[in-house]
Amino acid sequence: MTVQHLQKVFFPGTINERHVLKDVNLTIDPGDFVSVIGNNGAGKSTLLNTIAGTLSADAGELAIAGHRVTKKPVAYRSRWISRVFQDPKMGTAGELSVAQNLTLAEQHTGSLSLRRYRQPNQAFRYREALAPLKMGLEDRLDTQVKYLSGGQRQALSLLMATLSHPELLLLDEHTAALDPQTSQKVMDLTEKIVTDQHLTTLMITHKLSDALRYGNRLVMVQDGQIKLDVRGVEKDNLRQADLLSLFI
């Protein structure tokens, strides 16, 4: 993925004008797992939403897997991008069963239909996919998702987002709404899936400990610009105190 000279201004020409993204340039190589940190209002979520297509860029260029998507809508970008939201309810359909949600996730880039639901061997495949989550979902294929816990629902969202092996996985503070124990479980699950599938991943997090622990690369966004971009040994040698001093 490449981001070149990205600009985003809210309420331009008014007293409330806010220049949120200021000439942002970022290249994410295949297989990179990038943790993104920054103060509230620094531009992290705006950057992610602009990449996803839920916000339009005022200037600059975006390319995913070699495809120019700057002016393309979310539906077009979904051929290459999957996303897990902060709210566990946003990544799943609560009125549908676990199995039905997985059926729709398998065909998210085509015409959505449940006609394929309960095809031969489908239940077996879904149980195999759900068992590694270790949340008992393999035994709840016919349970409506609205009856799952927040952690179960978010784990299901993560599985659904990665079923199609996307070119880019966007994680939008996807553990922020979970209790500490469940958050840790989902983060460990995230690391396993991303590593096993060699997924290119961009993860926004407020937890400095998670930013340091997970991924091979760390990016800090401040005042609409990328102020820090480290990887490998340089990232491994960072400590929370180092990051806090940069925030200050």
C-alpha positions in Angstrom: 0.0 0.0 0.0 1.2 3.5 -0.8 -0.1 6.8 0.5 1.4 9.9 -1.3 0.9 13.5 -0.2 -2.4 12.8 1.5 -4.4 15.9 2.6 -7.6 16.1 4.5 -9.3 19.3 5.7 -12.6 19.4 7.6 -14.9 22.5 7.3 -12.6 24.3 4.8 -13.0 28.0 4.6 -14.9 28.3 7.9 -14.0 29.4 11.4 -14.0 25.6 12.3 -11.5 24.6 9.6 -9.2 21.8 10.7 -6.3 20.6 8.6 -6.2 17.0 9.9 -3.9 15.2 7.5 -0.9 17.3 6.2 1.0 15.9 3.3 1.1 12.3 4.7 3.4 9.8 2.9 3.4 6.2 3.9 4.5 2.9 2.2 3.5 -0.4 3.8 5.3 -3.4 2.4 3.6 -6.8 1.9 3.6 -8.6 5.2 4.2 -5.5 7.4 2.3 -5.4 10.6 2.2 -1.7 11.5 1.0 -0.4 14.9 -0.2 3.2 14.7 -0.2 5.4 17.8 -0.8 9.1 18.5 -2.7 11.6 20.7 -6.4 12.1 20.4 -7.1 14.2 17.4 -3.7 13.5 15.9 -5.2 12.1 12.7 -4.9 8.4 13.2 -8.6 7.5 12.6 -8.8 10.0 9.7 -5.9 8.3 8.1 -7.4 4.9 8.5 -10.9 6.1 7.3 -9.3 7.8 4.2 -7.5 4.5 3.4 -10.7 2.5 3.8 -12.7 5.0 1.7 -15.2 6.1 4.4 -13.6 9.6 4.1 -12.5 11.1 0.8 -9.0 12.7 0.5 -8.8 16.3 -0.5 -5.5 15.7 -2.2 -2.9 13.0 -2.7 -2.9 9.5 -4.1 -3.7 6.0 -2.6 -2.9 2.7 -4.0 -3.7 -0.8 -2.7 -1.9 -3.8 -4.2 -1.0 -1.7 -7.1 -4.5 -0.5 -7.8 -5.2 3.3 -7.6 -8.2 3.8 -5.3 -8.0 7.5 -4.4 -11.4 8.3 -5.8 -12.9 4.8 -5.4 -15.8 4.0 -2.9 -15.6 1.6 0.0 -17.3 -1.2 -2.0 -14.6 -1.1 -4.7 -11.8 -1.1 -2.1 -13.3 -4.1 -0.3 -11.8 -6.3 -3.1 -8.5 -5.8 -1.3 -9.3 -4.3 2.1 -10.9 -5.9 5.2 -11.6 -4.0 8.4 -12.3 -4.8 12.1 -14.0 -2.0 14.0 -13.7 -0.9 17.6 -17.4 -1.8 18.3 -17.8 -5.6 18.1 -21.4 -5.1 16.8 -20.1 -3.3 13.6 -18.4 -6.3 12.0 -21.2 -8.8 12.3 -24.9 -9.1 11.6 -26.6 -9.7 15.0 -29.8 -11.2 13.7 -27.9 -13.9 11.7 -26.3 -17.0 13.0 -22.5 -17.6 13.4 -22.6 -19.8 10.3 -24.6 -17.3 8.2 -22.2 -14.5 9.1 -19.3 -16.7 7.9 -21.2 -17.5 4.7 -21.6 -13.8 3.9 -18.0 -13.1 4.8 -16.8 -15.7 2.3 -18.6 -13.9 -0.5 -18.1 -10.2 0.6 -16.7 -9.1 -2.8 -19.6 -10.6 -4.8 -23.4 -10.6 -4.6 -24.5 -11.4 -1.0 -26.7 -14.4 -0.7 -27.4 -17.1 1.9 -28.3 -19.7 -0.7 -24.9 -21.3 -0.1 -25.7 -21.6 3.6 -25.6 -25.2 4.7 -23.9 -26.6 1.6 -22.4 -30.1 2.2 -19.3 -30.0 4.4 -19.8 -26.3 5.2 -20.5 -26.9 8.8 -17.3 -29.0 9.1 -15.3 -26.2 7.5 -16.7 -23.6 9.8 -16.0 -25.7 12.9 -12.4 -26.1 11.7 -12.1 -22.4 11.2 -13.7 -21.5 14.5 -12.0 -24.1 16.8 -8.6 -22.3 16.9 -10.3 -19.2 18.4 -10.8 -21.3 21.5 -14.1 -19.5 22.4 -16.5 -22.4 21.9 -18.0 -20.9 18.7 -17.5 -24.1 16.8 -20.4 -25.5 18.9 -22.6 -22.5 18.3 -23.0 -22.3 14.5 -26.7 -21.8 14.7 -26.6 -19.2 17.5 -27.6 -15.7 16.5 -24.6 -13.5 16.9 -26.4 -10.9 19.1 -26.3 -13.5 21.9 -22.5 -13.8 21.8 -20.2 -12.0 24.3 -18.3 -8.9 23.1 -15.1 -11.0 22.9 -16.7 -13.8 21.0 -18.2 -11.3 18.6 -14.9 -9.5 18.0 -13.1 -12.8 17.5 -15.7 -13.8 14.9 -15.3 -10.3 13.2 -11.6 -10.9 13.0 -12.1 -14.3 11.5 -14.6 -13.0 9.0 -12.3 -10.1 8.0 -9.5 -12.5 7.2 -11.3 -15.4 5.5 -10.7 -13.9 2.1 -6.9 -13.3 2.8 -7.2 -9.5 2.1 -4.3 -7.5 0.7 -4.7 -5.1 3.6 -6.2 -5.6 7.0 -7.3 -2.5 9.0 -7.7 -2.9 12.7 -9.4 0.2 14.2 -8.7 -0.1 18.0 -10.4 -3.5 17.7 -9.8 -4.4 21.4 -10.6 -1.0 23.0 -14.2 -2.1 24.0 -13.1 -5.3 25.6 -12.1 -6.1 29.2 -8.3 -6.6 29.7 -8.4 -10.4 29.7 -10.5 -10.6 26.6 -8.5 -7.9 24.9 -5.3 -9.9 25.5 -6.9 -13.0 24.0 -8.1 -11.2 20.9 -4.7 -9.6 20.5 -2.9 -12.9 20.7 -5.4 -14.3 18.2 -4.7 -11.3 15.9 -1.0 -11.9 16.0 -1.5 -15.6 15.2 -3.8 -15.0 12.2 -1.7 -12.1 10.8 1.5 -14.1 11.2 0.1 -17.4 9.8 -1.5 -15.7 6.8 1.4 -13.2 6.3 -1.2 -10.4 6.2 -0.3 -6.8 5.6 -1.9 -5.1 8.6 -2.4 -1.5 9.8 -3.5 -1.4 13.5 -4.5 1.7 15.4 -4.1 1.4 19.2 -4.1 3.6 22.2 -2.2 0.9 24.2 1.5 1.7 24.0 2.3 -1.8 25.4 0.4 -3.4 22.4 2.1 -1.1 19.9 5.5 -2.2 21.3 4.7 -5.8 21.6 2.9 -6.5 18.3 4.0 -6.0 14.7 7.3 -5.4 13.1 6.8 -1.7 12.7 5.5 1.3 14.7 4.2 4.6 13.3 3.4 7.7 15.4 1.0 10.3 14.0 1.1 13.7 15.5 -0.6 16.9 14.3 -1.6 15.3 11.0 1.9 14.1 10.1 4.0 11.0 10.6 6.5 11.9 13.3 8.0 8.4 13.9 8.4 5.3 11.7 10.5 2.6 13.1 10.9 -1.2 12.5 12.9 -4.2 13.4 15.7 -3.8 16.0 15.0 -0.1 16.3 11.4 -0.8 17.3 12.4 -3.7 19.6 14.7 -1.3 21.5 11.9 1.2 22.2 10.4 1.4 25.6 7.1 3.0 26.8 9.1 5.8 28.4 10.6 6.6 25.0 7.2 6.8 23.4 5.8 8.9 26.3 8.6 11.4 25.9 7.7 11.7 22.2 4.1 12.4 23.0 5.2 15.2 25.3 
